[in-house]
Amino acid sequence: MTSSRPSPANAHDARRSLWYAVLVGAGIMAAIDEIVFHQLLQWHHFFDHATPMIGIVSDGLLHAAELLAIVVGTFLLIDLAHRHRLAARWAWAGVFLGMGGFQLVDGIVSHKLLRIHQIRYGVDLLLYDLTWNLCALALLLVGTWLYRRARRLERS
Amino acid sequence: MPSAQGYGSDGSPLAWLPLVLLGLVTLVYLAAARRQRLSNNGWSGWRCAFFSLGSMLLAAAVAPPVMAWAHHDLRGHMAVHLLFGMLAPLAWVLAAPVTLLLRSLPQAAARGVTALLRSLPIRSVSHPVTALLLNIGGMYLLYLTPLYAASQHSVLLNGWVHLHFLAAGYLFCWSILAGPDASPHRLGLRFRLGVLFISMAAHALLGKLMYGYLWPRGTGHGVEEIQAAAQLMYYGGDLAELLLAVALLCLAHRHRPRASPGVFELHGDQVGGRQSVPLANIQKRVVQRRG
């Protein structure tokens, strides 16, 4: 994602770069979750019998959304870049906001409200849940900082 | 354990029949492609490669030892299902066999095929929603009812199930991509992505349900075998549907009119551009080319 346009990105391009990158960021975080916690560590269980039916169904929808987000978001960013309209600073802000946003939704909605699966089984969950959601907040903070920076640099 | 009779383990020559048919179909495709290349029309080498790839994937699935494995082991069945219903059909659709057929047939016959493709039955099964129901709906029916157990005891039913996988998988891939063979429908990219989204979610959900509630039942498969097969369905399905999504966006990106604002900012009838032209135009083009 390198684009140093001679003229500053217009508002429309900036907004699109941001949102398309949010899609990619959320998809990346979902993939990291799947690879690290499901496959490598095997902490997350593939299926948890404590999950209510609505949780299983929404998990399927969320899973499909993650997969499509990463493919569609990447294509949209490539499309912008081809037309020299990618605003890289906004895109980086979007990636971090997407990653943090997904992590937070996953930590609160999927793990706690829908109870699709827990972070780890057979341990005191409080510390794990706190770490998970604080990581999400840290990613969101980085994203917010990048967002403010992109806006400031555009004004100057 | 159900016996594996009639699936190649007894070495009956009939078990090799699908492989022979597959070889014939591939040879016919390649011969027709060669004829196009020798005349001035040309035919993409990529399409030949895609058709051969699809045939090889199918050949791997119908080889008698694999069929025998698939018959007594649910993991084998799921691997065969992935090849038959998802990966091989995608490769074949990308090879544009219908376009090649239309170009190779004599004019009168090509017109007949075009009329057939425009007929109501083909129009209805090639709509993404119908294809989705045939494809994923068929899977729910097979795995969450006693149908799967029944198919293990009947050679005929088992063969029909596999043909259904292949036909429904092909229709689904074609209806979502709406190309490279001309689709009888003019549906927007967003709509087709939406149907693909539902399909991915339904597929993932079925994998979870099979894992959690140990379907298909009444088959004598162990818990671990069913769970491994369900995970194979879940992750293998992810891979196949990701490839389909990538193919869809590649086609849409390639056919984007040059001056357009972006892939997603087109209207339905613009998206898919050249591959969504009505069949009548295709017929006209084919005839012109030959003339």
HADDOCK unambig.tbl for C-alpha pairs under 7 A between the chains (distance, minus, plus):
assign (segid A and resid 47 and name CA) (segid B and resid 208 and name CA) 6.66 0.50 0.50
assign (segid A and resid 47 and name CA) (segid B and resid 212 and name CA) 6.05 0.50 0.50
assign (segid A and resid 57 and name CA) (segid B and resid 205 and name CA) 6.38 0.50 0.50
assign (segid A and resid 60 and name CA) (segid B and resid 201 and name CA) 4.60 0.50 0.50
assign (segid A and resid 60 and name CA) (segid B and resid 202 and name CA) 6.77 0.50 0.50
assign (segid A and resid 60 and name CA) (segid B and resid 204 and name CA) 5.42 0.50 0.50
assign (segid A and resid 60 and name CA) (segid B and resid 205 and name CA) 5.02 0.50 0.50
assign (segid A and resid 61 and name CA) (segid B and resid 201 and name CA) 4.79 0.50 0.50
assign (segid A and resid 63 and name CA) (segid B and resid 201 and name CA) 6.71 0.50 0.50
assign (segid A and resid 64 and name CA) (segid B and resid 197 and name CA) 5.83 0.50 0.50
assign (segid A and resid 64 and name CA) (segid B and resid 200 and name CA) 5.23 0.50 0.50
assign (segid A and resid 64 and name CA) (segid B and resid 201 and name CA) 4.97 0.50 0.50
assign (segid A and resid 65 and name CA) (segid B and resid 197 and name CA) 6.87 0.50 0.50
assign (segid A and resid 71 and name CA) (segid B and resid 246 and name CA) 6.66 0.50 0.50
